[in-house]
Amino acid sequence: MTALGSGSTPCGCGCGSAPDLPDDPSYGGGPCGPGPCGADELPVNPFLALRVAFGMLLGEDDFRVLMGNPRGKLMLHHAWLHGSGVIWGLGVARDGDELRVLPGLAVDGLGRELTLEAAWCVSLTAWAREWIEAHPPQGPQAPAARTPADDGPESDPPRRYAVEAWILAEFASCPDRPVPALADPCDVTRRHDDFSRIVETARITIRSTAAAPWRPYHRVRVLLGLEEAAPGDTAGQEALREAAEVARVPAHRRAPALLAAFRRLAAADATALAPEPAEGDTCPPWAPVTEDHAPVVLARLTVELTEYDGCVRIEEVRADPSVRTAVLPTTTVQELVCALAPGIVGAAAEADAGGPRLIRDSVAWSREHTVLSFEVTAPLAAGSAEPEGIEITSLSGTGRGWATDEVAGIRVSDDGLRVKVDLDQRPAYETVRVRVRGTGPKPLYGRHPRAPFAGPEGGPPGTADEGNDAVVTVHLPRQAAPGRTEE
C-alpha cells in the first residue's frame, strides 16, 4: 500500500479544478456523462454488418450499422479475450487537499477503451463533507439535541472517521464539433446544426463499494493452484482430481499430461461460461459483465478525517493500487511463459527407463512397528530385494543422534508388486527415515523392463544404468524398543 501522506487543510478549503460535486455520495464529474453500450450516440452491433449494392440509398441508420459493426467486434474481442484492467498510468496521488488521478489508459468490462488525457482531481474536504452528510453518525457518536435553553459555549466533541472507498474509472462520451445540418421535419425546435463527433474518455468516480473482479475459468485456476476448491464445489473438485493425476505422472511426461488436463478443464469452463444477465438491460447479451460491473478499479482509498463543529479536517490518506488489474501485452506474456521452459525442457530431455517406483500411500507398519510394507508400480526382479537395498534409521528426540535399525529380511509377493521388510525389533526412536535404494551396488531392480528402482511415484526419471532413491519419513508413537533406552 502506498501512503500518500498526511496533513490538514483549513475548514472550507477546496480544489479549484475539482468538478461540481453531485448530490450522490459517489464522486465523479466532468462534462461527459457515462455512455451505455448500444446508446444512440455510439452504436454497438458486432454481429450486424452493412451490405451495400449499386444505386442503394444510404441513410443515417446505415451509417450507424457501418460504424457499430467494427466497434462492436473490437469491444467483443477486448472484453472476452483480454479482460478489463489498466494498460498504463492512472496513478493516484495526493496533493494537499486534492486527490489526483494521473493520465492513463484502461479497458473496461465491456471492452471499451478508457483514456484520461489530463489529471483528474477532487477536493478531499468537499468529498469528506458530502460523505459525512450521506452517513450521519449513529449510536454513541450521534450529537445530542440542543434546546434554546442550552445557551452555553459548549459544542459537540470531535468525531473521527476512517472511511474506505474505491476509485473507479468508467466509460464516458461527449458530443463535439457541431456542424450545419438539415432540420428534422419532426423537430419542433427546428435545429439547423448537430454534433459531428463523439469524444470517448474516462469518468473517475469514488464509490463506497466495487464489483468483484471477473475471474472466469475456475477449473483451470484450481488445476494451477490459483484458487481453492470448497467441499461442495463440483467443478473445483474435478480440477483437484485432475491435478492429483498429473502429479502422479513421472516428471519427463508431466508437461503433456498437464496440457491434456488443461485442455479438458478449459473446455468444461468455456462450455459453462455465459454473459452476465441483467434484468431490463437494453444491451445485447454479448458482453461478459453488465454496465454496472464494467468500471475499472484503480485503487482502494482509505481516508482518516475528523469533524468538529461543522469543520472537516483531513488527516491521513492512503491509496492501495495493488487491487487493480493490469493488462499485459501479448509479447510480454509470451516472454514470461518462456521462463518456465528450462524446467520442462530439461525434464523432457531425459527418458525414464521404466523402473519400478514406490507408491507413497501404500507405506504401512504392522506387528507393533516391526514390519514395514509398501507397494511398487512395476514387478521387482526376483532376488533383487536384499537387506542392503533398504535402509531404516531413526532420530532421537532427546539429542542422542541417529540409530541404525537392522533389517532382518525382505519378502516380495509372487507378482513382485508388494514388499514386506522385517526388522529385528521396533525402530529405536520415533522419527523414522526409510530409504529404498535405486542407486548403489545393490539397488532394487525391475523385472520388465530390466531397470533399477526409479524412486518415488512422480519423481525424476531414472535411467537404465542408475535409478533414484525413495525416502519416506514417518513419526511413530514414542516407545523405546526392548533393550534400547534413551536415558
Salt bridges, closest charged atoms under 4 A:
ASP95 OD2 - ARG100 NE 3.66
GLU98 OE1 - ARG100 NH2 2.60
ASP108 OD2 - ARG112 NH2 2.81
GLU113 OE2 - HIS78 NE2 3.33
GLU170 OE1 - ARG203 NH1 3.17
GLU170 OE2 - ARG207 NH2 3.06
ASP193 OD1 - ARG191 NH2 3.74
ASP194 OD1 - ARG191 NH2 3.73
GLU200 OE2 - ARG71 NH1 3.07
GLU227 OE1 - HIS218 ND1 2.52
GLU227 OE2 - ARG221 NE 3.81
ASP233 OD2 - HIS218 NE2 2.52
GLU238 OE1 - ARG219 NE 3.18
GLU242 OE1 - ARG264 NH2 2.85
GLU245 OE2 - ARG248 NH2 2.71
ASP269 OD1 - ARG219 NH1 2.82
GLU276 OE2 - HIS293 ND1 2.71
GLU291 OE2 - ARG112 NH2 2.85
GLU304 OE2 - ARG318 NH1 3.40
GLU307 OE1 - ARG159 NH2 2.77
GLU315 OE2 - ARG313 NE 2.96
GLU316 OE1 - ARG318 NH1 3.28
ASP320 OD2 - ARG300 NH2 2.90
ASP352 OD1 - ARG357 NH2 2.78
GLU386 OE1 - LYS442 NZ 3.58
GLU388 OE2 - LYS442 NZ 3.92
GLU391 OE1 - ARG435 NH1 3.90
GLU391 OE2 - ARG437 NH1 3.11
ASP405 OD1 - ARG484 NH1 2.85
ASP415 OD2 - ARG418 NH2 2.90
ASP422 OD1 - ARG411 NH2 2.95
GLU430 OE2 - ARG478 NH1 3.70
ASP469 OD2 - ARG435 NH2 2.57
GLU486 OE2 - ARG478 NH1 3.98
